[in-house]
Amino acid sequence: MFGQLADTVTKISNVHLNALFLLGLILFVGTMGAKAFQKLRIPQVVGYIIGGILLGRSGLNIISKDIIEVLVPFNYFALGLIGFMIGGELKGEVFRRYGKQFLAILLAEGLAAFLAVFILVGLLGSLIFGNSIYYWALGLLLGAIASATAPAATTDVLWEYKTRGPLTTTVLGIVALDDGLALILFALASSIAPVMLGAHPSVFSAITRPVYEIVMGIVIGLIFSAALIKILRKYAERDKILVFSLCSILFALGSALIMKIDMLLAAMTMGAVLINKEARLSKEIFKLISSFAIPFYVLFFVLVGAKFDLHVTTAAAIIIAVLYLVGRTSGKMIGARLGAKASGAPKTVAQYLPYCLFSQAGVAIGLSILASQIFPGTLGNSIIVIVTLTTFVVQLLGPPCVKYAVVKAQEVGLNITEDDVLRKTNVSHIIDKNPPFVSENMSLKDILNIFSSSNYHTYPVVDKEKKLKGVITIESIRKSFAYSESGNLVIAHDIMEPVITNKVSPDSSLLEAEEIIDKYNVDYLPIVNRDSLLLGFMEKEAIDKFVSSKLIEAEEKAASMG
């Protein structure tokens, strides 16, 4: 039985799939994995990664190493979109208010992780394996890489749970700035490590390289964001806004690749410039990009899982990886807490921020590849294996920890939109189950009495069995005065208007209800059962008031947190 299963797996892994089928498979498996984990109340990004492991080098090997390399441009694009969206959160007023706090926390958590990994790997690696110089050099380089925090998995959780508040603001600020600190620390480490190993590197190039990457990343972001703003001021069509925005992001990412600098920084700069220079226009841009980017996010995280390869791990690599994880995790947690308290951050930030900084991915892997080029041989290869192994672990553990933190900080669901409220609220929450109604044989005089004693603008007309027959509006009443000489001979049946035939149940969402209201250009919606018996009545004004109250409530709660 197990032999047959192994043969089947081998056959599947050897099947040559065309690119279109493969992309469809990646998106399908990733999405189904996300749905399965969401049912277990685990963030969807974990499901994406597990789906990637199933399809990748540690699973069916449908996504081989060669395929991953072919799909690298999609990875870059996804990272660019993530960076762009993060940049959109970096508003000037936020940095004016929290800038010192961000800097204190960034230095504390980054340097604490760096020192903890450096000491643990260097000290315990020397004691366990000997060759102390090698392990102190390895610890130095891994410590620099440990300071980086991956924005993708972290922000995906924040967006999934629509969080808002001081913790969310701080997390977004820290992950946006972490790249710069990691580059500087790695530049210093890569200049010191060769000296420890007996080489004589160029100190000048080690210092100038991170400065060059940071400055040029910002310059590229400024250039293409300025060009995008200039173009979009001439266009209002949604399709053109989306296309020109994507073109600008792709140009920025491509330019960064040509110049061999960090793409994330260029994309973040673009987003930050847009949100601060064109607040009104940027809302539409970020809304369109957010909707467009979802398949690329799925692809990105599935490929993260697919890259993980159990076959290349050794006992020594696993031990050093454990030391790295312990040092990085404890360093970031202690550093973040100390930095938050020292900078006077809100209590929720000091208490829960340490749980939001575990994820590592793009920058850490990129630095590990750079390390393998600078230090070819055993040292470079060990760094790649250790960083890849630990990335897999923290990418699985990081998102649930972020979810735990934002739930405990009570920031979930505060970054909601009108569509979110409409989609998540059932009609039964706001319908009037005992609305004032008009009998179809009621006289005009009695109808006017009902109108005068109620705030409704539209009234359902029913028969003796309370079956819906039509509606009477203020306009109907106005027209009825043409028949005023007839007095009581005019009844509701004479002046009622036809009612819309679409049926919305109490369990339908408000979004469905509003779509029908807009479709038929009316201001009301009767709720009936299959036999047309009136169950309730709702006016569009009631929907608008409910949505506004929920948005204001979320705004006030977020503001009260500090």
N, C-alpha and C positions, 0 to 999 in steps of 0.2 A: 504493500500500500504506500509506504513512505518512498519507496523507489520510484513508483509511478508518479507520485507528486513531484519528486525532484526532477524527473524527466520532463514533466509538463512545464515546470518553472523554467527549465533550461531552454525548452522550445520557445516559450514566450519571450525570454530574454534575447533570443537570437533572431526574433522576427525583425525585419527591416521595415520601419514605419516611415511614411512620408511626413513632411514637416507639418502639414495641415492637420493630419490625423493625430500626430503627437501633441501639438498644441491643444487640440480639443481634449485629448486624454488628460493632459496636465491640468487644465482648467476644471474638468469634470471631477477628477479624483480629489483635487485640492478643495473644491467647493463642497463635495460630499463629506470629506474629512472635517471641514470646518463646521458643517451642520451637525455632524455626529458629536463633536466636542462641545458645541454650543448647548446641546441638549443635556450634557453633563455639567453645564455651567462653567466650562473651561473656555478661555478666549479662542476665537476662531483661528488665530495665527498658528496655534499649536497643531490644529487639524491640518493646516496647509503643510507644515513641516513633516508631520507624520506621513501624509500622502506622498511627499517627496521621498522619504526614506523607503516607502513601499515600492516606488517606481525606480529608485536610484541604485547606486552601486552596492548598497548593503541589502537591497531587496531583490526585485525581479531584474534589475539592471536594464530595464527598458530605456531609462535615461542614463546613457553611458557617459564616460568622461568626455568623449569626442562631441556628443550632443550638447553637453553642458557648455563646452567651449563655443560651439556654434550659436548657442542662445545667449551668449554674454551680452550682445547689444541690447537685448530685452531687459537683462538685469540692470544694465547701466541706465536705461530709460526709466525703469521702475524706481531706482534710487534717486534719479533726478526729479521725478514727480514727487517723491516723498520729501526730498530736500526743499523743493519749491513750496509744498504745502506747509512745511515747518516754518519756512521763512515768513509765510503769511501770518503766523502767530506772533511774530516778533515786532510788535507795535512799539513805536517810539515812546509813548506814555508809559508802557510797561517797563521798559528799560530805564526810563528816568526815575520811575518809582522803585524798581527792584534791582537796579544795576549793581549796587554795592553788595546786595544780598547774593545775587547770582555769582559774582566774582569770588566772594568769600567761600561759598559752598563749592564752587568749581575747583578752586585751589585745594580746599580741604579734602574733598572726596578723591580727586585725581591724584594728588601727591600721597595720600594715605594708601591708596591701592598700589601705587608705584613702589613705595617703601616696603609694604607688607609682602608683596610678591618677591621683590628683590632679596629681602632678608630670608624669607622662608625657603625659596628655591636655592639660594646661595648657601645658606647654613645647613639645611637638612639634606640637600643634594650632595654637598661635600661629605657629610657624615655617613650617608647611606652608600654612595657610589665612589667616594674618593675624588681625585682630580679636582681639587677645590677651585682652582683658577677658572676652569671650564664652566663650572656650575655658578660661580659668582658672575661671570660674563653672561651666561644664559639667563640668570635671574635679573640682571640689569636690563637686558633687552625685553624680556617678558614683562617686567615691571612697567616699562614704558608703554607697551602694548595694552597692558591691563587698565591703564587710565582711560582708554576710549570706551564710550558707551554708544551702542547702536541705536539710532533714532527710529529705525523702521518698525521693529516689533513693538517698541514702547508706544510710539504714537498710534500704531494701529489699534491698540487696546483703548487708548484715550478716545479715538474717533468712534470705535465700535460702541463704546458705552456713553458717548456724548458727554464727556466730563467737562467741568468748568469750575474754577476756583483757584485759590492760591497754590495748592499742590500741583494742579495741572499746569498753571503758568510757570512755576518753578521748574518742573520737569522739562517742559518745552524749551525753556531758556538754557538749562544745563546741557541737554543733548545737542543743542545747536552750537554751543561753544566748546564742547568736549573735543571736537576734531582738532582745533587749533592747539589745545594743550597737549594732546597725544602726539601731534607732529613735532612740537618743540621738545618734549621729553625724549621721543625716539631719536631725534637728531643728536641730542646730547649723549644718549646712551650709545648710539652707533659710532660716536667719535671716541668714547671712553673704552668701549669693549675691545677694540683692536689693540689698544695700548696694554690692556690687561693680558691679552693673548700674545703680546710681543711684537705687534705690527706698528707701523708709523703712518697713521692716516692724515688726511688734510683737515685740520680743524676749521679752516675758513669755509670749506664747502659744507661741512656739517652744520655750521651756524647759518650760512646764507640760504641753504635749501628750504627750511621751513618758512623763513621770511618771504622768500620768493613765492612759495605755494600759496600762502595766506593772502599776500598782496595781489597776486595775479588772479586768484579765485574771486576776490572782491571786485577787481577791475572788470573781469569778464561779466560778472553778474550785473554790474552797473551799466555796462555798455548795452547789453541785450535787453535789460529791463527798460532803459531809456528809449531804445528803438521800439519796443513793444508798446509802450505808452503812447508814443508819437503816432504809430500806425492805428491803434485802436480808438484814438480820439476821432478818427474819420469814419469809423464803422460802428453800427449798432446791432447788426444781425448776429444772432447767437452762433450760427455756424462759422462765420468769419472770425468771431472772437476766439472760438475754440481752436480753429486751424492756426491762426497767427500766434496764439499763445503757445501751442505745441511746437510750432516752428522755432520760436524764440528759445524755448527750453532746449530743444534738440541742438540748435546752433551753439548755445552756451555749453552744453555737455560735450559736444564734438570739439569745440575749441579747447576745453579743459583737457580732453584726452590728447589732442595734438601737442599741447604744451606740457603734458605729463604732470598735471596738478590735480588736486582733489576736486572732483566734480560736485560733491555735496555742497561745498562752500559756495561755488558759483551759483548753484540752483537756489540755495537759501538766500543768498544776496538778492537774487531776482525777486523772490517772494516778499522779502522784507521791504525792498524799494517800492514795489507795487502797493502793498498795504498801507505804507506811510505816505506815498505821493498821490495815489489815486484811490482813496478809500471807497468811493461809490463804484467806480469801474471795477475795482479789484474783487468786490463781492461777487459779481457775475462771473468773473474769470475763475475764481477759486471754486465756485459752485459747479461750473462746467468741467473743470479739471478733475474735481473730486469724483464726479459721476463717471467720467471717462477712464479714470485710472484703476478702477477696481480689478479688472482682469489682469492688469500688469502687476498689481500687488500679489494676487494669487500666484501668478507665474514666478515672481521673485522668491516667495517663501517656499514654494514647492521645490525650486532649484536649490535653495539653501539645504533642505533635507536631502535632496538627491546627491549633493556633493559629499555627504558624510560617508566615509568608507571605513568599516570596521576592520578590514583586512590588513591595513597598514599600521595598526597600533601594536606597540610592544609593552612589556611590563614596565620598563623604565619610563616610557612616555606616559603611561597611565599614572604612575606614581608622581611624576613631575606635574602632570595635568591636575591631579588632586591638590597638590600643594599650591598650584596656581589658582585654582578655584577657591580654596580656603582663604588664601591671601587676598585675592581680588575682592571677594565677597565681603570679608570682614573689614578690609580697608575702606571700601566704598561705604559700607553701612556706618562704621565709626566716624569716618571723615565727614559724611553727609550730615550726620546728627550734630557733630561738633560745629561744623560750618554754619548750619542753620541756627543753632543756639547762639553762636558768637555774633551772627549778623542780625539777631532779633527777628528772625522769621516767625510766622504764626506757628502755634503749637502743632497743628496738623502737619505742617511741612516738616518740622523737626522730627515728628513721630513716625511719619509714613514715607517720607522721601527716600530713606535708605532701601525700601523695597522696590523702588522704581528704576534702579540704576544697574541691574544685573546684566541685561542683554548686551551682547557684542556681536558684530557681524562684519559689515563692509570695510570699515576703517581698520579694524584689528586684523582681518584677513589680508587686506592690502599691505599693511605694515609687515606682516609675517612673510609675505611674498618678497617684499623689498629686502627684508633681512636675509632671506635665502639667496638673494642676488649679491648682497654685500658680503655675506659670509658663506660662500659655497662649501658644501661638504656636510659633515655631521651636525654642526651647530645650526646651520640654516634649515636643514631638513627636520631637525628636532623641533624647531620653532613652528614650522608649518603644521606638523602632526599635532603638537600640543594645542596650538590655537584652534585648529579645525575641530579637535575633540572637545575642547571646552566650549567652543561656540555652539556646537550641537546641544550640549547640556544646558547652557544658560538660555539658549533660544527656546528651550522647552519649559524651563523653570521661570524665566523672566516674566512672560505675559501673565501667568496666574498671580504672581506676586504683585504686579502692577494693578491688576484687577482688585486684589485684596486691599491694596493701599487706597485706591480711589473710592472703593465701597466704604471702608472704614472712615475715610475723610468726608464722606457724605457729598461727594462731588459728581456722582453718577446722575445722568439725565438732566443736568443743569445747562448744557449747551444745546438746547433743543431749538428746532425751527417750527414754523407753522405747520409744515408737512408732517413733522414728527408727531405733533399733537393730534392732527387729524387722523393719521394712520393708526395710532395706538389707542384711540378713544372710540368706544362703541356708541352707536346711536342711543342705546338705552340709557346712557349717562345723562343726556340732556333733553330727551323728548318729554313733552308734557303728556302724561298718560291719561289725564282727565281734562282735556282741553275744552274750552267753551265751543260748542258746535251749534249748528242751525239745522232744524228739521226741515225737510223739503217742502212741507205744507205750511211753514211758518209765515205769518204776514209781515209786510214791510215794516210796520210799526214795531212789532216784537223784535225784528232783526236789528232795527236801530237801537233798541234798548240794550241788546247784547253788545253791540259795537260801543256804545257809550260807557258801558261798565267794565270793559276789558282793554288791555293794552295791545292786543293782537291787531295786525293789519289785514290778516286773511283768516277766514273761518271755514272749516269743513262743513259740507252739507251732507246729512245722512237721512236714510229712510227709517221706518219704524223698527227695523232689525239692527239698526246702527251700521248699515252697509254704506260705504262712501259713495256718494252720487256726483259730487262736484265741490266747488269752493266758491265763496263769495268774498270779493275784495272791496276795498274802498272805492275803486273805480266802478265796480258793479253797482254799488250804492249810488254813486253819482249819476250813473246812467238811469237808474231806477226812478229818479225824480221826474223823468219824462212821463212816467206813468202815475205820478202822484195823484192825479185827479181820480184815478180808479180806486184809491184808498186801499182798503183791506182786500180788494180783489187781486192785488199783486202779491204773489207768494214767492218763497225762496226758489222754488223750481224754475220760476220764470226768469230770474235774473242771475242764477248761478252760472259759473263758467266750467268748462270741461276740466277734469282733473288729469294730471299726468299719470300715465299708465304704468310706469316703471315702479316696481315694488322694492322697497328697502326694508329689511327686517331690523328688529331691535339689536341684533347681533352684528349688523353691518358696521363698517368703520365710518367715521365722520367724513373721511376722504371720499368714500363711495357716494355718500349722501351729497356732498358738495359738488362732486362731478355731475350728478344728475341735475342738481339745482342750476349749475352753470350751463349744462347742455340745453335745458329747456327755457333758460332765461327767466326763471321765476324766483320768488323770494320765500318760498315755503316748501314743505315736504310732508305729506301725510304718510303715516306708517300703518299699513294694513296687513291682515293675514291672507291666507290663500282664498278665503271666501269673501274678501274685500271688506271684512269687518274692521272698523276703525280701532286701532290699538293706541294711537297717540298722534301728536302733531308737533311740527317743529318749523320755526322760521329761521331764515339765514342769519338774522340778527342775533339769535341765540347762539349759533355756532361761532360767530365772530366774537361775541362777548366771552364765551368760554375759552377760545384760543388765546385771546388777549390776556385774560386773567392768568392762564397757565404760563405764558411767556413772561409776564410781569413778575409772577411768583418766583420763577427760576432766576430771573435777573436780580431780584431783591435778595434771594437766598445766597447767590454767588457773591454779591456785593457785601453782604453782612459778614462773610468769612474773612474779609481783609484784603 
